Amino acid sequence: MEHIETILLGIAGPVILGVFGFLWRVNSKLAAHERELAAHKDRIKANSQQLQKHFEKAFTIRKTIE
């Protein structure tokens, strides 16, 4: 019985480290995806604002022509 406990304790350490390593990796990937998503949102917002400026300029030009 004591031999089995020694084996289980020997296995428990690497298993716990493996679980923490796995969770750390998942957390890192989630953080990277969140940063990418935020960057995409910022680009979409900037492009939307730029498009709005172009539309306003186009309508202003149209009004001055008429």
CORUR-V395682 format. One record per residue. RES is the residue in one letter. OMEGA is omega in degrees with one decimal (999 if undefined). BURIAL is I if it has 16 or more other C-alpha atoms within 10 Angstrom, else O. Layout:
# CORUR-V395682
res:RES omega:OMEGA burial:BURIAL
res:RES omega:OMEGA burial:BURIAL
This chain:
# CORUR-V395682
res:M omega:-179.8 burial:O
res:E omega:179.3 burial:O
res:H omega:179.4 burial:O
res:I omega:178.0 burial:O
res:E omega:178.8 burial:O
res:T omega:179.0 burial:O
res:I omega:-179.8 burial:O
res:L omega:177.9 burial:O
res:L omega:177.1 burial:O
res:G omega:-179.9 burial:O
res:I omega:-174.6 burial:O
res:A omega:-177.9 burial:O
res:G omega:179.1 burial:O
res:P omega:179.0 burial:O
res:V omega:179.6 burial:O
res:I omega:177.3 burial:O
res:L omega:178.1 burial:O
res:G omega:179.0 burial:O
res:V omega:178.2 burial:O
res:F omega:177.4 burial:O
res:G omega:178.6 burial:O
res:F omega:179.7 burial:O
res:L omega:178.6 burial:O
res:W omega:179.3 burial:O
res:R omega:178.3 burial:O
res:V omega:178.6 burial:O
res:N omega:178.8 burial:O
res:S omega:-179.7 burial:O
res:K omega:177.5 burial:O
res:L omega:179.0 burial:O
res:A omega:178.6 burial:O
res:A omega:178.6 burial:O
res:H omega:177.6 burial:O
res:E omega:177.2 burial:O
res:R omega:177.4 burial:O
res:E omega:-179.6 burial:O
res:L omega:178.3 burial:O
res:A omega:178.6 burial:O
res:A omega:177.6 burial:O
res:H omega:179.0 burial:O
res:K omega:178.9 burial:O
res:D omega:178.7 burial:O
res:R omega:178.9 burial:O
res:I omega:179.8 burial:O
res:K omega:179.9 burial:O
res:A omega:179.0 burial:O
res:N omega:178.0 burial:O
res:S omega:178.0 burial:O
res:Q omega:179.0 burial:O
res:Q omega:178.4 burial:O
res:L omega:178.2 burial:O
res:Q omega:178.1 burial:O
res:K omega:178.6 burial:O
res:H omega:178.1 burial:O
res:F omega:179.0 burial:O
res:E omega:178.9 burial:O
res:K omega:179.9 burial:O
res:A omega:179.3 burial:O
res:F omega:177.4 burial:O
res:T omega:177.8 burial:O
res:I omega:-179.8 burial:O
res:R omega:-179.3 burial:O
res:K omega:-178.6 burial:O
res:T omega:179.1 burial:O
res:I omega:-176.4 burial:O
res:E omega:999 burial:O
